[in-house]
Amino acid sequence: MQSLEDLVSSAQADFTAAADAAALENAKAKYLGKTGQVTDLMKGLGKLDPEQRKAQGALINAAKEKIEQALTARRDALANAQLEARLNLEAIDVTLPGRGRAKGGIHPVMRTWERVEQIFRSIGFDVADGPEIETDWTNFTALNSPENHPARSMQDTFYIEGNDSTGKPLLLRTHTSPMQVRYARTHTPPIKVIAPGRTYRVDSDATHSPMFHQVEGLVIDKKSNVANMRWILEEFCKTFFEVPSVTMRFRPSFFPFTEPSFEVDIQCDRSGPIVKFGEGTDWMEILGCGMVHPNVLRSGGLDPDEYQGFAWGMGLDRIAMLKYGMPDLRDFFNADVRWMNHYGFRPLDMPTLFGGLSQ
């Protein structure tokens, strides 16, 4: 049997050999993943008597901490190397004559995407990315959607050529919720993750677009509850809309992948041309959420008798419209330079919690 010292040395060597982030994540899974070597050792503690379990558990935790430290160090090294390469690639010869004011800018949707990531990273969330072409199973079945659900119809979903391994047609994902199952199947709880990305539905008007952006949030552990979810969503809304307090109400709703399910409204003032949060007597729906359905936990390879969690989803385009007072969603995708000059953000102005998120 491999000693813990050899296990730590092996992990450090594999992390050092990882040439990029993807290879590093593969190496991490080998040791810290759901079926990783450290995880297997932790599972084996249950077979020991109490005294042996206590002693061996302390040794395994110490080895795990060393492996995690090596993983963090390698991540930082890869990030620094990537930044150095980017700086060298984007180097500017300042001795060249100027060419006037740059016309480019950051699109409000991408700035909102950056803001959301910054806020959730500050409270310990990971950020995940998933495919925009999904299978019927990951987009619907794994999320507890019945076979005859209206969302599966051609009137709501963009189906594309080609089939998955079961013969079902491939499709453009209609929401970011498939990441709940994809992430749970490759990570061991506790899980705290958001998954922003593009989504697609057959819909188009002033507040809907065939292609739009969502962010999915997922927390899974053994004790998470609605109160935890409410606190996270309140803190996010206060930080994103930059107000000292928000009043939220949770209305019972239905989503196949959560139970119980809620739609969340924020108290606001809609008397003027711009919606103001943290004041007023009106209400504005902002997102949907709920406790993860046991069937979805099973699809993610987790035992619902041991784990529970909550999830939420919100439209990035929608909260961008609310924050910046944009009346028509279709303008986001018209590529009108005048619109970008009015609403766009300077490329080098990065949002930070310390410096303030507003421009």
KASULNOR-V258024 format. One record per residue. RES is the residue in three letters. SS is DSSP state (H for helix, E for strand, C for the rest). D_LAST is the distance of its C-alpha to the last C-alpha in Angstrom with 1 decimal. Layout:
res: {RES/RES}
ss: {SS/SS}
d_last: {D_LAST/D_LAST}
This chain:
res: {MET/GLN/SER/LEU/GLU/ASP/LEU/VAL/SER/SER/ALA/GLN/ALA/ASP/PHE/THR/ALA/ALA/ALA/ASP/ALA/ALA/ALA/LEU/GLU/ASN/ALA/LYS/ALA/LYS/TYR/LEU/GLY/LYS/THR/GLY/GLN/VAL/THR/ASP/LEU/MET/LYS/GLY/LEU/GLY/LYS/LEU/ASP/PRO/GLU/GLN/ARG/LYS/ALA/GLN/GLY/ALA/LEU/ILE/ASN/ALA/ALA/LYS/GLU/LYS/ILE/GLU/GLN/ALA/LEU/THR/ALA/ARG/ARG/ASP/ALA/LEU/ALA/ASN/ALA/GLN/LEU/GLU/ALA/ARG/LEU/ASN/LEU/GLU/ALA/ILE/ASP/VAL/THR/LEU/PRO/GLY/ARG/GLY/ARG/ALA/LYS/GLY/GLY/ILE/HIS/PRO/VAL/MET/ARG/THR/TRP/GLU/ARG/VAL/GLU/GLN/ILE/PHE/ARG/SER/ILE/GLY/PHE/ASP/VAL/ALA/ASP/GLY/PRO/GLU/ILE/GLU/THR/ASP/TRP/THR/ASN/PHE/THR/ALA/LEU/ASN/SER/PRO/GLU/ASN/HIS/PRO/ALA/ARG/SER/MET/GLN/ASP/THR/PHE/TYR/ILE/GLU/GLY/ASN/ASP/SER/THR/GLY/LYS/PRO/LEU/LEU/LEU/ARG/THR/HIS/THR/SER/PRO/MET/GLN/VAL/ARG/TYR/ALA/ARG/THR/HIS/THR/PRO/PRO/ILE/LYS/VAL/ILE/ALA/PRO/GLY/ARG/THR/TYR/ARG/VAL/ASP/SER/ASP/ALA/THR/HIS/SER/PRO/MET/PHE/HIS/GLN/VAL/GLU/GLY/LEU/VAL/ILE/ASP/LYS/LYS/SER/ASN/VAL/ALA/ASN/MET/ARG/TRP/ILE/LEU/GLU/GLU/PHE/CYS/LYS/THR/PHE/PHE/GLU/VAL/PRO/SER/VAL/THR/MET/ARG/PHE/ARG/PRO/SER/PHE/PHE/PRO/PHE/THR/GLU/PRO/SER/PHE/GLU/VAL/ASP/ILE/GLN/CYS/ASP/ARG/SER/GLY/PRO/ILE/VAL/LYS/PHE/GLY/GLU/GLY/THR/ASP/TRP/MET/GLU/ILE/LEU/GLY/CYS/GLY/MET/VAL/HIS/PRO/ASN/VAL/LEU/ARG/SER/GLY/GLY/LEU/ASP/PRO/ASP/GLU/TYR/GLN/GLY/PHE/ALA/TRP/GLY/MET/GLY/LEU/ASP/ARG/ILE/ALA/MET/LEU/LYS/TYR/GLY/MET/PRO/ASP/LEU/ARG/ASP/PHE/PHE/ASN/ALA/ASP/VAL/ARG/TRP/MET/ASN/HIS/TYR/GLY/PHE/ARG/PRO/LEU/ASP/MET/PRO/THR/LEU/PHE/GLY/GLY/LEU/SER/GLN}
ss: {C/C/C/H/H/H/H/H/H/H/H/H/H/H/H/H/H/C/C/C/H/H/H/H/H/H/H/H/H/H/H/H/C/C/C/C/H/H/H/H/H/H/H/H/H/H/H/C/C/H/H/H/H/H/H/H/H/H/H/H/H/H/H/H/H/H/H/H/H/H/H/H/H/H/H/H/H/H/H/H/H/H/H/H/H/H/H/H/H/C/C/C/C/C/C/C/C/C/C/C/C/C/C/C/C/E/C/H/H/H/H/H/H/H/H/H/H/H/H/H/H/C/C/C/C/E/E/C/C/C/C/C/E/E/C/H/H/H/H/C/H/H/H/C/C/C/C/C/C/H/H/H/C/C/C/C/C/C/E/E/E/E/E/C/C/C/C/C/E/E/E/E/C/C/C/C/C/H/H/H/H/H/H/H/C/C/C/C/C/C/E/E/E/E/E/E/E/E/E/E/C/C/C/C/E/C/C/E/C/C/E/E/E/E/E/E/E/E/E/E/E/C/C/C/C/H/H/H/H/H/H/H/H/H/H/H/H/H/H/H/H/C/C/C/C/C/C/E/E/E/E/E/E/E/E/C/C/E/E/E/E/E/E/E/E/E/E/E/E/C/C/C/C/C/C/E/E/C/C/C/C/E/E/E/E/E/E/E/E/E/E/E/C/H/H/H/H/H/H/C/C/C/C/C/C/C/C/E/E/E/E/E/E/E/E/H/H/H/H/H/H/H/H/H/C/C/C/C/H/H/H/H/H/C/C/C/H/H/H/H/H/H/H/C/E/C/C/C/C/C/C/E/C/C/C/E/C/C/C}
d_last: {57.8/54.9/54.2/50.8/50.7/51.3/48.7/46.0/47.2/47.2/43.6/42.5/44.3/42.9/39.3/40.0/41.5/38.4/37.0/33.7/31.7/33.9/37.0/35.7/35.0/38.6/40.0/38.1/39.7/43.1/42.9/40.4/40.2/42.1/45.3/44.5/47.1/45.6/45.1/48.8/49.9/48.0/49.7/53.1/52.9/54.2/57.5/58.1/59.8/57.6/58.4/57.8/54.6/53.2/54.1/53.1/49.8/48.9/49.7/47.8/44.6/44.9/45.2/42.3/40.1/41.2/40.4/36.9/36.4/37.6/35.4/32.2/33.4/34.0/30.6/28.9/31.3/30.6/26.8/27.3/29.8/27.5/24.7/27.3/28.6/25.3/24.6/28.2/27.7/24.5/25.9/25.4/28.2/26.6/29.9/29.5/28.7/25.2/24.8/22.2/18.5/17.7/17.3/16.0/12.7/11.8/13.0/11.2/14.2/13.9/10.3/11.8/14.8/13.1/11.5/15.0/16.8/15.0/15.8/19.4/20.1/19.5/22.4/24.7/24.4/25.3/23.8/26.4/26.8/29.7/31.6/30.7/34.5/36.2/39.7/41.1/41.8/38.3/36.6/39.2/42.2/40.7/38.4/41.4/41.2/44.8/46.4/46.5/42.9/41.6/38.4/40.8/42.0/41.3/39.7/36.7/36.7/36.5/39.5/40.1/43.2/44.6/45.6/44.9/47.7/49.0/49.3/46.4/44.1/40.7/37.6/33.9/32.4/31.7/29.4/28.1/30.8/33.3/31.3/32.7/36.1/35.3/33.5/36.1/38.9/37.6/36.4/38.2/37.0/35.2/32.4/28.7/26.7/24.1/24.6/21.9/23.3/24.5/27.2/29.6/31.6/33.7/31.6/29.8/28.6/25.5/24.3/26.1/26.2/28.9/26.4/23.4/21.6/22.4/22.1/25.3/25.7/29.1/30.7/34.5/36.7/39.8/38.5/35.1/35.2/33.4/32.4/30.6/28.8/27.8/26.3/24.2/22.9/22.2/20.3/18.2/17.4/16.7/14.2/12.6/12.5/11.8/15.2/18.1/20.6/21.4/24.9/25.9/29.2/30.9/33.3/36.1/35.8/37.2/36.0/38.7/36.9/36.3/38.8/38.0/35.1/32.5/29.9/27.1/25.9/23.2/24.1/21.9/22.2/22.7/24.3/21.7/19.8/16.9/17.9/17.2/17.9/19.7/21.8/24.4/27.5/26.5/26.0/23.9/25.1/22.5/24.6/28.1/29.6/32.8/35.2/36.1/39.5/42.4/43.2/39.7/40.3/43.6/42.1/39.9/43.0/42.6/45.2/43.9/46.6/44.8/41.1/38.8/35.1/32.4/29.9/27.2/25.5/22.5/21.1/17.7/17.7/18.7/16.0/13.4/15.3/15.4/11.7/10.7/14.1/15.7/19.5/21.2/20.8/23.0/20.4/18.6/21.6/22.9/21.5/20.9/19.1/18.4/16.5/14.5/13.8/12.5/10.5/10.1/7.6/9.0/11.6/11.4/7.8/9.2/8.1/10.6/12.2/13.2/10.0/8.1/6.6/3.8/0.0}
